[in-house]
Amino acid sequence: MRGSLAELEAVVAVADRGGFRAAARDLGLSSSALSQQIANLESRLGVRLFNRTTRSVSLSTAGEQFVAEIAPALTAIRAAFELADEHRIEPTGTLRLNTSIGAARMILAPYALELLRRYPSMNVEIVTEGALVDINAQGFDAGIRIHEAVPPDMIAIPIGREIRPTIVGSPAYFEGRRRPKVPADLFDHLCIRGRMASGKIYRWEFEKRGQAFSLDVPGTLMLDESDLMLRAAREGVGLAYLNEWQVAEDLAVGRLIQVLADWTQPYPGLCVYYPGRRHLPAKLRVFIDLIRELNTASPSGNA
């Protein structure tokens, strides 16, 4: 062949990502090494595959035709490797997961670390981002998000239990203040507000007896990370709207006090999701098998 498999993968990666820097990051190479791979292939072919300027990289006409021909073949080759990989006694390679920082905290010990204990030849890479990304285009094996955020064209496997939101404040905060009895009472309190990755302000969600609504609560502090909200609540800055698992220890020792418990209902929890494939890579298959095993062993979600 006039081009190695690595060089062909490099061409497709640059075409998909529209530039050398992002493609190099996906492939685990330096930009200069990736550029050299493509330059070597172009030299042997005697054809320029990319038009390069200081600001952009785009496929040439010859490059468009070349990628159109090799991309399906590379997909078939990857599938063949994945199929062969399923027969390994010991799965290897790096499992790349994309998730939010909060979800990463929830799945790290019970799932990711347990996977490494069982399969020491494997590596796990967890990348945390607030916003959803195209896991397929960016080279991730799977994503982990709450059920409602999973793209509809993905296969989703539930992880653990439902998630229950919890409104908490410190004993110091409640000194001299009446605890809220209904959500409308929050307008007489200081609340720690949250901004989502999309830039929108999060509206606290409530439900009771089939009545569901949300409130843009008042407050002088706005944060975009739940651990910071928890720290602020402990310091008595105001009330925080957090997940039950995150505040369980604080509630148990009396560091925080829960209010409006009957107005906050559980919702479907985390899912691992991935594109539909005929054959799953062994590294992803054993991760999904582990999730199903732990979910079965701990149906209440206390894994």
N, C-alpha and C positions, 0 to 999 in steps of 0.2 A: 504493500500500500504506500501511496505517496504522502500520507499523513498519518501520524500516530493517533490512537484513540484519544489521548490526552489533548492533542492539538485540535481534534474535531470537537471535543467537549468544550474547549476554550472558545472556539468560534461561535458555537451555539450560545454559550453563556454570555459573551459580549453582545451578541445580537439580541438576546432576551432582555439583558439589563441595560442596554443602551450606553454602555461605557465600560472602561477597563477597571476602574476602581471598585465598583460594586461587584462586577463579575469576579475580580481577583479575590475579594472578600468571601464570596460564595464558594470559590474553589480552594481556598486556603493557600493562595499564592500571593506574592508581591505583584504590584502592577507592572513592574519592569519585567519580571519573569513571564507574566502572561503576555505582555506585548511582544517579547522575544519569541515565544512559542508561535504566535500568529505570524510574525514576520518570517520565521523559518518556513512555515507552511506556504505563505504567499510566494516566497522565493522559489520553492520547489515547484509550485504550480505555475509560476510565471504569470500570476494574476493577482491584482489587488482586490481583496475581499471587503475592505473597509475604507471609507473616505474619512480621513482624520483632519480635524482642525484643532486649534487650541481650546475651543469651547465645546466641540461635539464630536461624536463618532457615529457614523451611519453606514449601513451596508451599501456597497456598490451594486450595480446591476448584476454583475457576476456573483457577488456575495449573496444576494437575495436568492439567486437560482441555486447556488451551492448549498445554502442553509435549508432551502425547501427540500432538497434531495437527501441530505444527510440526517436531518432532524428525526424523521420517522425511523430510520435505521438505528440511530443511537437509542431511541426509545425501546426498540425491540432488543437491542443488545443489553440495555439496563435490565429489562424484564427477564432476559435469559440468566443474567447474573443473579438477580433476586430469586429466581426459581431454584437455581443451583444452591443458593445460600440457605434456602429452607431446609436442606438436607444436612446442614452442619450439626454436629453433636453439640458444639459450644458456639453460640452466636458471637460474632465479633463486630468491630466497627463502632462508629460514633452515632448514637441516637440523638438527633438534633430536635429540640422541642422549643416552640415559641409560646409564650404565655404572658400573663400579667404578673406583676410583682406579688400581689396578694395570693394569686393562685399558686405561684411558685412556692410560697411559704407553706401552703396547705399540702402540696404533693411531694415536697422534697424528702422528708424523712420516711413517711410510710411507703412511698412508691419508688422514687428515683434512687434513694440510697439502698433500699432493699434490692433493687435490680442489680446494682453494682456488687452487692454482697453475693448474690446468686451467680452472677456471670462476670467474673473478674477480668475476662478478656475484652469486655465491652467498655466503651466510654460514653458518658452522657454530657451533652451540652445544652444548657437551658438559657435561652435568651428572653429577657423580660422587656415588654413594650406595652405602653398603655393602649395604643390604638391597634386595631386588627390589621394584619398584613396578609398578603397572598402567600401562604406557607409553601405552596407548590413552586411558585416562581422564585422564591427566595431560598430554596434548598432545604426546607425543614421537612423532617419525616412526619411530624404531627404538630397540632396545636392543642392547647388546653385553655378553655374559656368556660364561662357559665353557659348553660344550655341555650338561653335565648340569644346569645351572641354568635353561636356556631353558624357559619354560612350554610344555606339550605342544600347546596350541592355536595356536602361532605358527609361521610359516614361518621356517626358520633356514638361513643361508648360512655355511659355514665360513670363517674368516679365518686365513690363515697356517698355521703348522705345529702339530704336537702340542706340549703343554707337558710338560716333564720336571722333576719336583721334584729339588732338590739340597740335600744336607746339608753345611754348610760351617762352618769355624771358622778363626780367625786363627792364624798361627804362634805368636804369644805365648800364645794359649790352650793350645796343645798342648805347650808347654814343661813338662816334668815329668809329662805325662799320656800314657797309651797311647791310640792311636787306636782307636775302636770297630771291631770286625770283623764283628759281627752286631748287629741292632737291640737285643737284650737288654743289650748293653754300655752303651747310653745311660743306663741307671739308675745308672751310676757316673760320669756326666758332668753338667755344668750345661747345660740347654737353654733357649733363649729361647722361651717358650710363647706361643701366639697365641689371642686371643679373637675369634670370628667376629661378624658384624653381628647375628646372632640372639641373641648373648649366650653361646652355648655355647663351651667350650674346644675348640680344634682338636686332634684326635688325629692324630699323624703317621702317614702311610699307607705301607705297605711291601708289596712283592710280589716273589716269586722262585720260579721253577719252578712257577707256578700256585698258590703259597701266598700268600694275601693276608690282611693283618691290619693293625690300627692300634694305636698306643700312646699313652697319656696320659703324656708324658715328664716327668721332673722338672726343676725350674728355679726360680730365685728372681726372675726377671723375666718379666712377662707384658705383651705389647703387642698392639695391634689394627691395626697398619699396617706393611706389609712394608718400607717404606723405613727405618722406625725399627729394625726387626729387623736389617736389613742393617748399619746404623750400629753397632748394639750388637755384632754379630758382629765387625766390623772392630776394635772397641775391646777385643776379647778377653773379653767378658762370658760367652760360651758358644757353643753350637752353634745354628745357625739352619736352618730348613727353608724354602727359598725356591725360586723358579722359576729354571731354568738361565739364561734370557736376562738375568735381573737380576744375576747374579753372574759372567757370562762374563768381563768385563774384570778383575774382582778375581782370578779364577782364573788368567787369562793372565799377570798380572804378579806372581803369588805373594802377593798381599795376603790371600787366603783359600785354604784347603786343603779339598778335597772328600773326604768319607768315605762309606762304605756305598753307593757308586755302583751296585753290582750289586743293591741292594735297592730302588732307586727307579725305577719304570717310567713311561714317558710315558703321558699320557692325552689324549683329544680336547681341542683347544684352544678358542679363542674362536669365537663365532658372532655375526653380526649377525642380529637377528630382528625381525619386524614382523607385524602382523595380516594375515590373508589378505584381499586386496582384488582386485577385478576389474581395476582400473587402478592402477598405482603412480604417485605424483607424480614428476615429472621429477627433482626434487632427490634423491629416494631412489633412483630407478632408476640415475642416473649414479654414485651412490656404490656401489651393488651391482655395477654393471658394472666399476668401478675395482677392487673387491676381487677379482672373478673374473679380471680381466686380470693383476693382480699375482700372484695365486695360480698362474696358468698360467705366467707368466714365471719364477716362482721356486718350483717345486714342493717344494723342500726347506724352504720357509718362511722364507728369509732376506731377504724383502722389507723 
